[in-house]
Every structure is written in C-alpha cells, then in structure tokens.
Amino acid sequence: MGRLRTRTSQFLIDIAVLMLAFFLAMLVRFDSNVPAPMFRQLMIVLPYVVLLQYAFLSGFGITRFSWRYISLRDAVRIFAAISSATAVLVALRLASPMLVDRFAIARYGIVPLGVLLGDFVLAFIGLSGVRALRRMLGERLASRQHTREEKPKVPTLLVGAGQGGVLIAQEISRRPDLGIRPVAFIDDDPVKQGAVIHGIKVQGTSKDLVRVAERHGATQALITISNAPGPAIRRITERCKEAGLKVKIVPGAYEIVGGRVNLSRIREVAIEDLLRREPVRLQTGVVSELVRGQPVMVTGAGGSIGSELCRQVAAYRPSRVVLVERSENALFEIHAELSRRFSELEVVPCVADITDVTRVTQVFRDFRPMIVFHAAAHKHVPMMEWNPAEAVKNNVLGTQIIADLADELAVERFVMISTDKAVNPTSIMGATKRAAELYVQALSTQSATHFATVRFGNVLGSAGSVIPIFRRQIQEGGPVTVTHPDMTRYFMTIPEAVQLVMQAAALSQGGETFILDMGQPVRIVDLAHDLIRLSGLEPEKDIEVRFTGVRPGEKLFEELSNTSEGIERTTHPKIFTGTYDSPHLPGLRAQFDTLAALCATANPGSIRQALAQLVPEYEDESLDSEPPARTGRAFRESKPAGTV
C-alpha cells in the first residue's frame, strides 16, 4: 500500500511539473501577455503534450526509478526522454501547415516553436530538480537519524581514488554513523595527485602513505581498489603496517552494484586478497549460448566446486538444473539457495550416489540433461591412502557410470573436474583421478558426446583445504603445522576456477584435457606466515610454525602437465589444452573391471598394483616394483613462449 501511494504521488508530481513547464514556457514566449485566442488554443493542446511527454518518460523507464537514488545516469535518461518527446512535437508542429491545408485540421493545434523549446528546457529542469530535491531531503533525514547514534570517528586513509574510492567517499559522507572520517586519498596515478574528491584531497602515492598517515594522525586505512591484484594489496598492507595502521578492504567489484557500495561488507584483509589475481575475463557470449535454455546436471552439487558451478550455471538461465549429491544436508543447502536466488528456475534436488548405477540411470532418464558437469569425487589425499577401495569406487568406477550414461543417452557435453594431483600421481587420489581422465578421453573417441576434462590446482576456501586448518590453529594459539619448508601449491579462488571451467566447456570440441593457468605456485610456509601476520601476530614470536614431515601420497610440488603432453593455446588466455594419444577403450574397460573386482575384496596392495598398471606414471613407495622415471614438469615451465 505504501509503495502504491509513493507511485501515485510521483505520477501526480510529474504531471504537475510537465503542466507547469508548459505554462511557464507559454508565459516566457509571450512575455507574460498571451493573447486570449492563443491561450485557449494552448490550453486545448496542453493535455496531449503532457501525455506524450509522460509516455516517453515511461518508455525510457524513468517512472520506475527510485527518486531517492537519482544519479547522473538517470538525469541523462530524463534528458533523452524529454528530447524525444520534443522532437515528435516539433515534427508535428512543422508538419501542421500542410495538415491544416490538406485535411482542414483546426488551427488551434498549431503550437509556437518557442513554446515547445522552452517547455523542453523547463520540463527537464523540473523533472530532474524534484528528484534531486527528494534525494537531498532523504540524505539529510538519514544523516540526522544516524547522528543520534554517532560513533567516534576514526581518521582514515582511503587507498585508491578510482570508482570504488569515489563511491566509498560518497557513502561515508551519507553515513556519519559509520564512525569513519576520511582524511586523505592515496593513489599511485600521477594524474590524480592534488585532486579533491568529495572534499577529500589526493595527497600522495603508496610510497607516501607513512608520511601522510603521520601528518593526519590516521589510525586506519581502507583499500578501495576493488580489483587490485594480490601483489599490490600485499605492498599496500606492508606500508600500512609500517605506519601502524589497521587495514580494511572492499572485497571486490561485485560489491559495487548500480553505482552504490555496501559498506557493511568492508572487512579485514584476508589471505585470499594477498593471493588475488587479475579478474577472469569471460567470453560470456559463448558460455551463454552453451547453457541458456538447456537442462544441466551437476554431480557433487553440494561440494565446494559443485555448488559454485550450480550458482554460475543458474545465472545463465538454463531450462533446468539437476543437482546430484549424496549428502542430503549439502544438497538441502544448495537447493534452498538456488530456489531463493533464481525463483523462476526449475531446480531438481536428487539424493544419489554416483556409484549406484540404478539410481543414477533413473535420474538421467527422468531429467535428460544435455550438459553434465561431473564434480563428484573423493579429494582428500591422506584419507584416500587409508581407503583405496573407496577412492577407486567413487573416482574411477563412479566416473565410468556417469560418462557411460552421458554417451548412451546422447548428452551434448560432459565436463569432468580433475586435479593437478593426477599428473605423475604419488597418491591413490591422484592415480584414481588420472584413471578417470583416461576413461573420459578414450570414450570421447567413440561417442557423439563432447567429452572434456578440466584440470586445476587447489582452490581457496574449499572444505578441508590448508587455509581453514591454519586459521583454526592460529585461533588455538598454535603451532601452525607445515609438512615441509619447500612444499608449494597452486591456488585459485573457487569462483575463478568455475568461471574457467564453464569457459572451457564452451570451447570443447571433444577429447580435450583443459589445463587452467594457475599463476605462480605459493610456498605453504609463506602462506602460514601471511595468515599469522594478518591475525596481528608474528611468526615464531607469537605463533610457532612446526614442520611435521611429508605425509603419505603428498608431493613437494604439484604439476599441471607432464612432458608427454603437448601444451597448446586456446582462444582464452588462461586456458590451455594438453594433447596426447588416446588410450584403447576396450582394454581400459577390462582394467576397470579388474579394479571393481579388487574393490570387492578390499585388498589395498592389489588395488595399488592394479592402479600402477593402469596409470604407469603412478609412484607408490609401498609397491615392490621400481617406480617409473618422472616425466613431469611444472605448468609454468611448459607454457608456450610468451605466456605469463
């Protein structure tokens, strides 16, 4: 009811402004002395002029705008709408003599051009003015309300005077209750030096940060560069620490929506910020063409990668998303989230284990997906060393079931999520993922379905990953345990990994193993030190870092490709393909049957030996045979010349 009253009030005000503008334009045109016959003519024309102008305002969407948040962009649209209406009126005015002569139209329809042009100017000023006045009054009222509970204001440096910084400064000025008093901008752009933005001066670059902080007595810095790469954030954070400043950050560009920034999302700098890379630039056209209107299935839909796949797939408006997940709690969470965020989308939750061929076949036949993202897998290296039969059943035989059904039921595209641990594997988990890669590749040679694999390294924030473990150890007072001082890993955020998975799916022609550019590997001990410092503590002084030794199945460094794979570019700069000879499908199936029989006996030694025969590069210290010579190389060494 309140919203209806607001809409009605806005409608009446707009009509009144348009009528007043026309009336004032008439007075100006005739110097306040309008001849009586002309006045009567103009009063007859007035309703038609106003209705035409309002129709254009509605057509340009202006009547749906919130007056409280009018912006320059809204003013431009008002200008365009009134200009269009005036152009129509002027065209009718110029054509009116001909219409009068040919159709004997009454001459009271002829409006002086001066009135139309004056009406254009006054209508634009009036419509923009009442909206700007509403915004000013709203901000003043909000400011008074916030002032009643105003906090002590913290002198703060705003680091970054770009779009994010401007919006932050604007929002802070509206919100005295935030307790933030901006004292200066810091920006490395020489062009911006000395500029004043919302009353705040740009007073130096990041090199001057300590000096500027001391001059103004700042105690806090707010990083407002929404897309700054990790090295830049690290450099700024170190300068702020040198100046004794507490550091906060705007998480990312996604926080700035519609020209507004959500200050409640500002937070402490996190390790993900220090590892942040340049944003992925998706070729959204091809991804949208792939997904829009198609039924899509995601296995492992409740996991870290699977759930993000569901979110990003849903955003491209498929006809249906089928969620396959054996954990009912995880399935409930992602189903509830998608149903809430995408209310018009059909979201189908299916409790199913990918090793249950009867259940999975039923799901495929009932919902007929055309695109399958296969993310279901056991991923924890130490756990799979203890449970090799379960690793084989889920990662190998489960993948075989899903892939065979995709082939049998003519799914258009099948994309399997793999891992860098599948390259020269030293663990059961890695060997089983490599076996799954081989099967998908072999099946692609005999199927109309486009089969592909996407291989990448660790993702930040996934369940059981090293970062949550380190955080918990720091909260408990230490020690932080690292297996080896030289251990390195590749890291990528979950959204970035999933974006590239979807991009790779769109690029697939069938049979590829796509390899994502993971950037530079990170030393795990450095990661531990960063997390300790971000917690306001010092490594070794406040929190001990203890080396515990490499666990079974672990490698000191991971590889994304090996020397038997040729690495080729794709049309996307962060996606490469590995090329190699396809294995023989009938022989592979026979070996899978052997593995299935061994899993029934649960004999770990026999399972390891069978995996070693299936994946010759698999190294297992528990096997009696000599391990094959290593042929691996880090992906950073295997990229084509010129890649970063």
C-alpha positions in Angstrom: 0.0 0.0 0.0 2.8 2.4 0.9 4.5 1.7 -2.4 1.3 2.4 -4.3 1.0 5.7 -2.6 4.6 6.6 -3.5 4.0 5.7 -7.2 0.8 7.7 -7.2 2.5 10.7 -5.6 5.3 10.6 -8.1 2.9 10.3 -11.0 0.9 13.4 -9.8 4.1 15.4 -9.2 5.5 14.5 -12.7 2.2 15.6 -14.4 2.1 18.8 -12.4 5.8 19.6 -13.3 5.1 19.0 -17.0 1.9 21.2 -17.0 3.8 23.9 -15.1 6.7 23.8 -17.5 4.4 24.2 -20.5 2.5 27.0 -18.8 5.8 28.9 -17.9 7.1 28.3 -21.4 4.0 29.9 -22.8 4.4 32.9 -20.5 8.0 33.4 -21.4 7.3 33.1 -25.1 4.7 35.8 -25.0 6.4 37.9 -22.3 3.6 37.2 -19.8 1.0 38.7 -22.2 -0.6 35.7 -24.0 -3.3 36.7 -26.5 -6.7 35.2 -25.4 -7.2 33.1 -28.6 -3.7 31.7 -28.4 -4.2 30.9 -24.7 -7.3 29.0 -25.4 -5.5 27.1 -28.2 -2.6 26.2 -26.0 -4.8 25.0 -23.1 -6.6 22.6 -25.6 -3.2 21.2 -26.7 -1.7 21.0 -23.2 -3.1 17.6 -22.2 -1.8 16.0 -25.4 1.6 17.4 -24.9 1.8 16.3 -21.3 0.5 12.8 -22.1 3.1 12.4 -24.9 5.9 13.5 -22.6 4.8 11.2 -19.8 4.6 8.3 -22.3 8.2 8.9 -23.3 9.2 9.0 -19.6 7.5 5.7 -19.0 9.0 4.2 -22.2 12.5 5.1 -21.0 11.9 3.5 -17.7 12.1 6.8 -15.8 8.8 6.4 -13.9 10.2 3.2 -12.3 13.3 4.9 -10.9 13.7 5.5 -7.2 13.8 9.2 -6.7 15.9 8.8 -3.5 18.8 7.4 -5.5 18.8 9.5 -8.6 22.2 9.7 -10.3 23.8 11.4 -13.3 22.8 8.4 -15.4 19.2 8.9 -14.5 19.4 12.6 -15.4 20.8 11.6 -18.9 17.8 9.3 -19.4 15.4 12.0 -18.4 17.1 14.3 -20.9 16.8 11.6 -23.6 13.1 11.1 -22.9 12.1 14.7 -23.0 14.3 15.3 -26.1 12.5 12.5 -27.9 9.1 13.8 -26.9 10.1 17.4 -28.0 11.4 16.0 -31.3 8.0 14.5 -32.0 6.2 17.7 -31.1 8.4 19.8 -33.2 8.0 17.4 -36.2 4.2 17.7 -35.8 4.5 21.5 -35.5 6.5 21.8 -38.7 4.0 19.5 -40.5 1.0 21.3 -39.2 0.5 23.9 -42.0 0.4 21.0 -44.6 -2.1 19.1 -42.4 -4.3 22.2 -42.0 -4.4 22.8 -45.8 -4.9 19.1 -46.8 -7.2 17.8 -44.0 -8.8 21.1 -42.8 -7.5 20.5 -39.3 -8.3 23.2 -36.9 -5.6 25.7 -36.4 -5.7 25.6 -32.7 -3.4 22.5 -33.0 -0.5 24.7 -34.0 1.9 25.5 -31.1 4.6 28.1 -31.5 8.1 26.6 -31.7 9.3 28.9 -28.9 6.8 27.4 -26.5 7.9 23.8 -27.4 11.6 24.6 -27.0 11.0 26.5 -23.7 8.9 23.6 -22.5 11.7 21.2 -23.3 14.2 23.1 -21.1 11.8 23.7 -18.2 10.5 20.2 -18.2 14.0 18.7 -18.0 15.0 21.1 -15.2 11.7 20.5 -13.3 11.8 16.7 -13.5 15.5 16.5 -12.6 15.1 19.1 -9.9 12.2 17.5 -8.0 14.1 14.2 -8.0 17.4 15.8 -6.8 15.4 17.6 -4.1 13.9 14.3 -2.9 17.4 12.7 -2.8 18.8 15.7 -0.8 16.0 15.6 1.7 16.3 11.9 2.1 20.0 12.1 2.8 19.6 14.9 5.2 16.9 13.0 7.1 19.0 9.8 7.2 22.0 11.8 8.3 20.1 13.3 11.3 18.9 9.8 12.2 22.4 8.4 12.1 23.8 11.3 14.0 21.7 10.4 17.1 23.8 7.3 17.5 27.0 8.7 16.0 30.2 6.8 16.9 33.6 8.4 17.5 35.1 9.0 14.0 38.3 7.1 13.1 40.7 9.2 10.9 41.1 7.0 7.8 43.2 7.0 4.7 41.3 5.9 1.6 43.8 4.0 -0.6 42.6 4.2 -4.2 40.8 7.2 -5.8 39.1 5.3 -8.6 35.5 4.4 -9.0 35.4 2.3 -5.8 37.1 5.1 -3.8 34.7 7.7 -5.1 31.7 5.6 -4.2 33.1 4.8 -0.7 33.7 8.5 0.0 30.2 9.4 -1.2 28.7 6.7 1.0 30.7 7.7 4.1 29.5 11.3 3.7 25.9 10.0 3.9 26.6 7.7 6.9 28.0 9.6 9.9 27.0 6.5 12.0 29.9 4.5 10.4 32.4 6.4 12.5 34.8 6.9 9.6 36.5 10.3 9.0 38.4 10.2 5.6 41.5 12.5 5.9 43.2 11.8 2.6 43.2 9.7 -0.6 46.3 7.7 -1.6 46.6 6.8 -5.3 49.5 5.9 -7.5 48.1 7.6 -10.5 50.1 10.8 -11.0 47.2 12.5 -12.8 45.1 12.3 -9.7 47.6 13.9 -7.4 46.2 17.0 -5.8 42.6 16.3 -7.0 39.8 16.8 -4.5 37.1 14.2 -4.5 34.0 14.7 -2.3 36.1 17.2 -0.2 39.0 14.7 0.2 42.3 15.5 -1.4 44.6 13.0 -3.1 47.8 13.7 -1.1 50.3 11.1 -2.4 51.2 7.7 -3.7 51.6 4.5 -1.8 55.2 5.5 -1.2 54.0 8.5 0.7 51.5 6.5 2.8 53.5 6.6 6.0 54.2 10.3 5.8 50.5 11.2 5.0 49.3 9.0 7.8 51.6 10.7 10.3 50.6 14.1 9.1 46.9 13.5 9.7 47.1 11.2 12.7 45.4 8.4 10.7 44.8 5.1 12.6 43.1 3.2 9.8 43.5 2.6 6.1 40.7 1.4 3.8 41.7 -0.2 0.5 39.1 0.8 -2.1 40.8 -0.6 -5.2 38.1 -3.3 -5.8 40.1 -5.3 -8.4 43.7 -4.8 -7.2 45.9 -7.9 -7.7 47.4 -9.7 -4.8 50.9 -8.2 -5.0 49.5 -4.7 -4.9 47.4 -5.5 -1.9 50.4 -7.1 -0.2 52.5 -4.0 -0.9 49.8 -1.6 0.5 49.3 -3.8 3.5 53.0 -3.8 4.4 53.1 0.0 4.1 50.1 0.3 6.3 51.7 -2.0 8.9 54.8 0.2 8.8 52.6 3.2 9.5 50.9 1.4 12.3 47.5 1.5 10.6 44.7 -1.0 10.9 43.8 -2.2 7.4 40.4 -2.9 5.9 39.4 -3.6 2.3 36.4 -3.5 -0.1 36.2 -7.2 -1.1 35.7 -6.8 -4.9 33.9 -5.2 -7.8 30.8 -7.4 -7.2 30.2 -5.3 -4.1 29.7 -2.2 -6.2 26.2 -2.6 -7.8 24.2 0.1 -9.6 26.6 2.8 -8.6 26.4 2.0 -4.9 28.7 0.3 -2.5 27.7 -1.9 0.5 29.9 -0.6 3.4 28.7 -3.4 5.6 30.8 -5.7 3.5 34.0 -3.9 4.3 36.2 -6.3 6.2 39.8 -7.1 7.3 42.3 -8.0 4.7 42.3 -11.8 4.2 44.8 -14.2 2.7 42.5 -14.5 -0.4 43.2 -10.8 -1.0 47.0 -11.4 -1.0 46.7 -14.2 -3.5 44.2 -12.3 -5.7 44.9 -12.3 -9.4 43.6 -10.1 -12.2 39.8 -10.8 -12.8 39.0 -13.5 -15.3 37.5 -12.0 -18.5 34.9 -14.4 -19.6 33.7 -14.8 -23.2 30.2 -14.6 -21.9 28.6 -14.9 -25.3 29.8 -18.4 -25.9 29.1 -19.5 -22.3 25.5 -18.1 -22.5 25.0 -19.8 -25.8 26.1 -23.1 -24.3 23.9 -23.0 -21.2 20.8 -20.9 -21.9 17.7 -22.9 -22.3 19.4 -26.2 -21.7 18.9 -28.8 -19.0 22.1 -29.1 -17.0 23.2 -31.6 -14.4 25.9 -31.1 -11.8 27.2 -34.1 -9.8 28.8 -33.4 -6.4 26.4 -30.4 -6.4 26.9 -29.8 -2.7 30.7 -29.6 -2.7 32.9 -26.5 -3.0 33.3 -26.6 -6.7 29.9 -28.3 -7.5 27.9 -25.7 -5.6 29.7 -22.8 -7.3 29.1 -24.5 -10.6 25.4 -24.6 -9.8 25.3 -20.9 -8.9 27.1 -19.8 -12.1 25.1 -22.2 -14.3 21.8 -20.9 -12.9 22.8 -17.3 -13.7 22.9 -18.2 -17.4 19.2 -19.2 -17.3 19.2 -22.9 -18.2 15.8 -24.6 -18.6 16.6 -26.8 -15.6 19.4 -27.6 -13.1 19.6 -31.1 -11.8 21.6 -31.4 -8.5 23.1 -34.8 -7.9 24.6 -35.1 -4.4 24.8 -38.0 -1.8 24.9 -35.7 1.2 21.4 -34.6 2.0 22.5 -31.7 4.1 24.8 -30.3 1.4 22.0 -30.8 -1.2 19.5 -29.1 1.0 21.7 -26.0 1.4 22.4 -25.5 -2.3 18.9 -26.3 -3.4 17.5 -23.7 -0.9 20.0 -21.1 -2.1 19.2 -21.6 -5.8 15.5 -21.7 -5.2 15.7 -18.4 -3.3 18.0 -16.6 -5.8 16.6 -18.0 -9.0 12.9 -18.4 -8.2 11.8 -18.8 -11.9 14.4 -21.6 -12.5 13.5 -25.3 -12.1 15.9 -26.7 -9.6 15.8 -30.5 -9.1 17.5 -32.0 -6.0 18.4 -35.6 -6.4 19.9 -37.6 -3.5 22.1 -40.1 -5.3 25.4 -41.8 -5.1 27.3 -41.8 -8.4 28.3 -45.4 -7.8 24.7 -46.5 -7.6 24.1 -47.3 -11.3 20.4 -48.0 -10.9 19.7 -44.7 -9.1 21.9 -42.6 -11.4 20.3 -44.2 -14.5 16.9 -43.2 -13.2 18.0 -39.6 -12.7 19.4 -39.4 -16.2 16.3 -40.9 -17.8 13.9 -38.8 -15.8 15.6 -35.4 -16.4 17.5 -35.9 -19.7 20.4 -33.4 -19.2 22.1 -32.1 -22.3 25.2 -30.8 -20.3 26.8 -32.6 -17.4 29.4 -31.1 -15.1 30.9 -34.0 -13.2 32.4 -32.6 -9.9 31.7 -35.6 -7.6 34.9 -37.1 -6.3 36.8 -38.0 -3.2 39.6 -35.5 -2.9 41.4 -35.8 0.5 44.8 -37.3 -0.2 45.6 -38.8 3.3 42.0 -40.2 3.7 42.2 -42.0 0.3 45.6 -43.5 1.2 43.7 -45.2 4.1 40.7 -46.1 1.9 41.9 -47.0 -1.6 38.9 -49.1 -2.4 36.5 -46.2 -1.7 38.7 -43.9 -3.8 38.6 -46.3 -6.8 34.8 -46.9 -6.5 34.0 -43.2 -6.4 36.6 -41.5 -8.5 37.1 -44.3 -11.1 34.0 -46.5 -11.3 31.6 -43.7 -10.5 33.1 -41.6 -13.3 32.7 -44.6 -15.6 29.0 -44.9 -14.8 28.3 -41.2 -15.3 30.3 -41.0 -18.5 28.7 -44.2 -20.0 25.2 -42.8 -19.3 26.1 -39.5 -20.9 27.2 -41.4 -24.0 24.2 -43.8 -24.0 21.6 -41.0 -23.6 23.3 -38.6 -26.1 24.2 -35.9 -23.7 25.7 -33.0 -25.8 28.6 -32.1 -23.4 30.3 -33.8 -20.5 32.9 -32.0 -18.5 34.8 -33.7 -15.7 36.6 -31.7 -13.0 40.1 -33.1 -12.4 43.1 -32.0 -10.4 46.9 -31.3 -10.7 47.4 -34.4 -8.4 46.5 -36.5 -11.5 49.9 -35.5 -13.1 52.6 -38.0 -12.2 50.5 -39.1 -9.2 52.1 -40.3 -6.0 48.8 -40.8 -4.2 45.7 -43.0 -4.5 43.6 -40.0 -5.0 45.8 -38.6 -7.8 46.0 -42.0 -9.5 42.2 -42.5 -9.5 41.7 -39.1 -11.0 44.2 -39.8 -13.7 42.4 -43.1 -14.4 39.1 -41.2 -14.7 40.8 -38.7 -17.1 42.0 -41.6 -19.3 38.5 -43.1 -19.5 36.8 -39.8 -20.4 39.5 -39.3 -23.1 39.1 -42.8 -24.5 35.3 -42.6 -24.5 35.4 -39.3 -26.5 36.9 -41.1 -29.5 33.8 -43.3 -29.9 31.0 -41.0 -28.8 28.9 -38.2 -30.3 29.0 -36.6 -26.9 31.7 -33.9 -26.5 33.7 -35.2 -23.5 36.3 -33.0 -21.9 38.4 -32.8 -18.7 39.4 -29.6 -16.8 42.4 -29.8 -14.6 43.5 -27.3 -12.0 45.1 -27.0 -8.6 44.0 -26.1 -5.1 41.1 -23.7 -4.6 40.9 -21.2 -1.7 38.3 -21.8 0.9 37.3 -25.3 0.0 36.3 -27.7 2.8 39.4 -29.3 4.3 41.9 -27.1 2.5 45.0 -25.8 4.2 43.8 -22.2 4.9 40.9 -23.1 7.2 43.2 -25.5 9.0 45.8 -22.8 9.5 43.2 -20.3 10.7 41.9 -22.8 13.3 45.5 -23.5 14.5 46.2 -19.8 14.9 42.9 -19.2 16.9 44.0 -22.1 19.2 47.4 -20.4 19.8 49.5 -22.6 17.5 51.5 -24.3 16.5 50.8 -24.0 12.8 51.9 -27.2 11.2 53.5 -27.3 7.8 54.7 -30.6 6.3 57.9 -29.3 4.6 59.6 -25.9 4.2 59.9 -26.3 0.4 56.3 -27.5 -0.2 54.5 -25.4 -2.8 51.0 -25.4 -4.2 49.0 -23.6 -6.9 46.0 -21.7 -5.6 42.9 -20.2 -7.3 39.6 -18.9 -5.9 36.6 -21.1 -6.4 34.6 -18.6 -8.5 37.6 -18.1 -10.8 38.1 -21.8 -11.2 34.4 -22.4 -12.0 34.3 -19.5 -14.5 37.2 -21.0 -16.4 35.6 -24.5 -16.2 32.5 -23.1 -17.9 34.6 -21.3 -20.5 36.5 -24.5 -21.2 33.2 -26.3 -21.6 32.1 -23.8 -24.2 35.4 -24.2 -26.1 35.4 -28.0 -26.1 35.2 -29.9 -29.4 35.6 -33.3 -27.6 38.5 -35.2 -26.1 40.5 -32.3 -24.6 42.1 -32.1 -21.3 41.9 -28.4 -20.5 44.6 -27.0 -18.2 43.9 -23.8 -16.3 46.6 -21.1 -15.8 47.1 -21.2 -12.0 49.7 -18.4 -11.9 52.7 -18.9 -9.8 53.0 -21.6 -7.1 52.9 -20.5 -3.5 55.2 -21.8 -0.7 53.0 -23.2 2.0 55.2 -21.9 4.8 54.9 -18.3 3.3 51.1 -18.8 3.3 51.3 -19.7 7.0 53.4 -16.7 7.8 50.9 -14.4 5.9 48.0 -15.8 7.8 49.7 -15.3 11.2 50.6 -11.7 10.3 47.1 -11.0 9.1 45.9 -12.1 12.6 48.0 -9.3 14.1 50.7 -11.8 15.3 54.3 -12.5 14.4 55.5 -15.9 13.2 57.8 -17.8 15.7 57.5 -14.9 18.1 53.7 -15.3 18.9 52.9 -18.4 16.9 55.2 -21.4 16.3 55.5 -22.8 12.8 56.3 -26.5 13.1 57.4 -28.8 10.3 55.8 -32.3 10.6 57.2 -34.2 7.5 55.6 -35.1 4.2 52.5 -37.3 4.6 51.9 -40.5 2.5 50.9 -39.7 -1.0 52.0 -36.0 -0.8 54.4 -34.3 -3.2 56.6 -31.3 -2.5 55.2 -29.6 -5.6 52.3 -30.2 -8.0 52.4 -30.2 -11.8 49.6 -29.3 -14.2 51.0 -31.2 -17.2 53.8 -33.7 -18.0 56.3 -33.9 -20.8 54.3 -36.5 -22.7 51.6 -33.9 -23.2 51.9 -31.2 -25.8 50.5 -27.9 -24.5 48.5 -25.7 -26.9 46.8 -22.4 -26.6 43.1 -21.9 -26.8 41.2 -18.7 -27.7 41.1 -17.9 -23.9 44.5 -16.6 -22.4 44.0 -18.6 -19.2 43.0 -21.9 -20.7 45.4 -24.4 -22.4 44.9 -27.9 -23.7 47.1 -31.0 -23.2 47.3 -33.3 -26.2 48.3 -36.9 -26.2 47.4 -40.3 -27.7 44.0 -41.7 -26.6 44.0 -45.0 -24.7 42.3 -48.1 -26.1 38.8 -48.1 -24.7 38.1 -51.9 -24.6 41.4 -52.5 -22.8 40.6 -49.7 -20.4 37.2 -51.2 -19.6 38.8 -54.6 -18.9 41.2 -53.0 -16.4 38.3 -51.1 -14.8 36.5 -54.5 -14.4 39.6 -55.8 -12.6 39.7 -52.8 -10.3 36.0 -53.3 -9.5 36.6 -57.0 -8.6 39.6 -56.0 -6.4 37.5 -53.4 -4.6 35.1 -56.1 -3.6 37.9 -57.9 -1.9 39.2 -54.6 -0.3 42.8 -55.7 -0.7 44.8 -52.4 -0.6 48.0 -53.9 -2.0 46.2 -55.5 -5.0 44.3 -52.3 -5.7 47.6 -50.2 -5.7 49.2 -52.7 -8.1 46.3 -52.6 -10.5 46.3 -48.8 -10.4 50.0 -48.8 -11.2 49.4 -51.0 -14.2 46.5 -48.7 -15.3 48.4 -45.5 -14.7 52.1 -46.2 -15.4 53.4 -42.9 -14.1 51.8 -43.6 -10.7 54.5 -43.8 -8.0 53.8 -45.6 -4.8 56.6 -46.3 -2.3 54.6 -49.2 -0.9 54.9 -51.2 -4.1 57.8 -53.6 -4.6 58.4 -52.6 -8.2 60.7 -49.8 -9.1 58.7 -46.6 -9.8 58.8 -45.3 -13.3 61.0 -42.4 -14.1 59.4 -39.0 -13.5 58.5 -37.1 -16.7 56.7 -34.2 -15.1 57.3 -30.5 -15.3 55.6 -27.6 -13.7 53.0 -25.9 -15.9 54.8 -22.6 -15.7 57.7 -24.3 -17.5 55.5 -26.0 -20.1 53.6 -23.0 -21.4 54.2 -21.7 -24.8 56.7 -18.9 -25.1 55.3 -15.5 -24.2 52.7 -16.7 -21.8 52.6 -15.3 -18.3 
